[in-house]
Amino acid sequence: LSTTCVRVPVLGGHSESVNISFEKEFEVSEVKNILSKTEGVVVLDNPSEKIYPMPLTAHGKDEVFVGRIRRDETFPNTLNCWIVADNLRKGAATNAVQIAEYLLKKNFL
């Protein structure tokens, strides 16, 4: 997993270009399907219609938005995607609550 956090002058939010290497071959459609069924994740991925996540998309929201999901043609079994989230919600307060809830559910606390 390799990420690049992009710091740009926006009201709030984090944007990351993420590269994920898998052990085995994968189908992009299956990755999109899994992500779209993941709680707290919203897939916005239709670049031909100019539909992809932007920092403003995530502002004031708890979800993580993923788009530009595509195969990396330069490395085998690698996926590229673009992820945005509100850093004050997902990156701090909301995320802390969600982690605590998960730990309680798993009886780690």
Secondary structure by P-SEA (a helix, b strand, c coil): cbbbbbbccccbbbbbbbbbbbcbbbbaaaaaaaaaacccccccccccccccccccccccccccccccccccccccccccccccccccccccaaaaaaaaaaaaaaccc
